[in-house]
Amino acid sequence: MTRLMSWLTPVAFLTSVTALYMALRYAPPERFMGNVQRIFYFHVAAAWVGFLAFTIVFIASLAYLRRSEERWDRLAAAAAELGVLFTTITLLMGSLWARAVWGVWWTWDPKLTTTLILWFLYAGYLLVRAAVDDRRQRGRFAAVLGVVGFLNVPVVYMSSVWWTSIHPVLRNQAEMTLAPAMRAALQAAVVAFTLLFVVLLVLRVRLARLADAVGELRTAGAWKG
């Protein structure tokens, strides 16, 4: 894992710098929205990583419910924290874009509303983890929430299709009308955010493992004392 991080971290950094350059300088301004459209690259990339994080929470939660292994609980917790972080970025970027394009900071559009619900679900997940002291009980409660909360992910993804929405939606590849430079900037942003997420996830899981080890040593020391 150390060897993986030794090359993944600089790659993630270089990719992030490249994505910033492509989004802010390489991609041309959008014809109608101008430079404010550049928010789009980071908004979409953050939303994708949020979905990825909550998918990992879902898989790790199922694995924990089946095997009761601490490593799966640590992975789910770390992914949930990052999922909330990147979903917060998604909402903030979306609000900035909405203010510039729609003239309001927020509107109760189906996409925005379901995304906010998703944020509250996993913020609640983190609150439950913080409120329960017993490790095994905390893991099981959180795992159930992690599985149930994931049901909202496809709802968020499909909300612009299922309900009337002012949020942009691409139903198929034919509707992908981005200029080649814009598409390249979007792809670079998605790759950069994904690599950054992986680096942060590995570091967070490692930190959680160390915290658990310290807790076990303290418990053992208190028991001997």
JOQUI-V787559 format. One record per residue. N is the residue number from 1. OMEGA is omega in whole degrees, -180 to 180 (999 if undefined). Layout:
# JOQUI-V787559
N & OMEGA
N & OMEGA
This chain:
# JOQUI-V787559
1 & 178
2 & 178
3 & 178
4 & -178
5 & -178
6 & 177
7 & -178
8 & -179
9 & 177
10 & 177
11 & 178
12 & 179
13 & -179
14 & 178
15 & 179
16 & 177
17 & 178
18 & -180
19 & 178
20 & 180
21 & -177
22 & -179
23 & -173
24 & -175
25 & -173
26 & -179
27 & 179
28 & 175
29 & 180
30 & -171
31 & -175
32 & -176
33 & 180
34 & -175
35 & -180
36 & 180
37 & -179
38 & 175
39 & -177
40 & -176
41 & -179
42 & 179
43 & -179
44 & -179
45 & 179
46 & 179
47 & 178
48 & -179
49 & 175
50 & 177
51 & 179
52 & -180
53 & -179
54 & 173
55 & 177
56 & 176
57 & -179
58 & -178
59 & -179
60 & 179
61 & 176
62 & 180
63 & 179
64 & 179
65 & -179
66 & -172
67 & -178
68 & 178
69 & -175
70 & -177
71 & 179
72 & 177
73 & 178
74 & 179
75 & 180
76 & -179
77 & -180
78 & 180
79 & 179
80 & 178
81 & -179
82 & 177
83 & 177
84 & 179
85 & -176
86 & 175
87 & 174
88 & 177
89 & 178
90 & -179
91 & 180
92 & 178
93 & 179
94 & 179
95 & 177
96 & 179
97 & -180
98 & -180
99 & -178
100 & -173
101 & -176
102 & 179
103 & 179
104 & 178
105 & -175
106 & 171
107 & -176
108 & 174
109 & -179
110 & -179
111 & -179
112 & -178
113 & -180
114 & 176
115 & 177
116 & 176
117 & 178
118 & 178
119 & 180
120 & 180
121 & -176
122 & 169
123 & 174
124 & 176
125 & -180
126 & 177
127 & 177
128 & 179
129 & -179
130 & -174
131 & -175
132 & -177
133 & -178
134 & -173
135 & -177
136 & 179
137 & 178
138 & 180
139 & -178
140 & 177
141 & -178
142 & -180
143 & 178
144 & 178
145 & 180
146 & 178
147 & -178
148 & -179
149 & -179
150 & 180
151 & 180
152 & -178
153 & 177
154 & 177
155 & 177
156 & -177
157 & -175
158 & -172
159 & -179
160 & 178
161 & -175
162 & -176
163 & 177
164 & -173
165 & 174
166 & 179
167 & 179
168 & 180
169 & 176
170 & -177
171 & 180
172 & -176
173 & -179
174 & -179
175 & 178
176 & -174
177 & 179
178 & 173
179 & -178
180 & 180
181 & 177
182 & 179
183 & 178
184 & 179
185 & 178
186 & 179
187 & 178
188 & 179
189 & 179
190 & 179
191 & -179
192 & 179
193 & 180
194 & 179
195 & 177
196 & 178
197 & -179
198 & 179
199 & 180
200 & 180
201 & 180
202 & 180
203 & -179
204 & 178
205 & 179
206 & 178
207 & 179
208 & 179
209 & 178
210 & 179
211 & 178
212 & 180
213 & 178
214 & 178
215 & 179
216 & 178
217 & 178
218 & 179
219 & 179
220 & 179
221 & 179
222 & -180
223 & 180
224 & 180
225 & 999
